[in-house]
Amino acid sequence: MKVTVFCGAQFGKDPQMASIAREIGHYLAKNHIELVYGGSLSGLMGEISEGVIENNGAVTGIYPLGLFADELPRTSGYGTYTSIFTDSMAERKEQLIGLGDGYLVLPGGFGTLEELSQVLSSIAIGLIPSKPIGVLNIDGFYDGLQQVLNAFGEGQFANVQVLESVRFMEDHEALVDYLIDEIGKEQMVG
């Protein structure tokens, strides 16, 4: 089982986010879920991957050539680490979306929003199958996004069935458990 995580390459202003990201990494490894992520060692990306690695979990980091030149892939011998190099950010995003059995969205900025939008758009037009999406909504960080998505559905600008695959939760363990359950159901059917 693989979960693609979209999150910030920065820590944000809330100091607890770094420890939550690391805890999520621990929880993924404990549950034998492979982390697929954008490869950065910075910010929340770095914390979640460190959490998985510290617990001998599997990580796939996807690196656009030349963009993170100062952040070479880890080869520390902890867990299993796979590096995939891409020629562009577009190819990186395609790999991130394609490799995950589900998606976990942590706080982040423009890149995180773009990745989530790409997943939802790709599901909506049938480019990828519907997959569960969990959004970590710590302290209401994504309340506005949840309102916008609801408005899209209510205004009939978005397929409500696509939006039903998105869950917003504040408890990170409950959110990962939701993804595990939903991915498990999908794998049993498929």
RADA-V748830 format. One record per backbone hydrogen bond with DSSP energy under -1.0 kcal/mol. NH is the residue of the N-H (numbers start at 1). CO is the residue of the C=O. If there is no record, write none. Layout:
NH&CO, NH&CO
This chain:
3&34, 4&102, 5&36, 6&104, 8&107, 17&14, 20&16, 21&17, 22&18, 23&19, 24&20, 25&21, 26&22, 27&23, 28&24, 29&25, 30&26, 31&27, 32&29, 33&28, 34&1, 35&58, 36&3, 37&60, 44&10, 45&8, 46&42, 47&43, 48&44, 49&45, 50&46, 51&47, 52&48, 53&49, 54&50, 56&53, 57&52, 59&80, 60&35, 61&82, 62&37, 63&84, 65&86, 67&64, 71&68, 80&57, 82&59, 84&61, 86&63, 92&88, 93&89, 94&90, 95&91, 96&92, 97&93, 98&94, 99&95, 101&2, 103&132, 104&4, 105&134, 106&6, 113&109, 114&110, 115&111, 116&112, 117&113, 118&114, 119&115, 120&116, 121&117, 122&118, 123&119, 124&120, 125&121, 126&123, 127&122, 128&122, 133&165, 134&103, 135&167, 136&105, 137&169, 140&137, 141&138, 143&140, 146&142, 147&143, 148&144, 149&145, 150&146, 151&147, 152&148, 153&149, 154&150, 155&151, 156&153, 157&152, 158&152, 163&159, 164&160, 165&162, 166&163, 167&133, 169&135, 175&171, 176&172, 177&173, 178&174, 179&175, 180&176, 181&177, 182&178, 183&179, 184&180, 185&181, 186&182, 187&183, 188&184, 189&185, 190&186
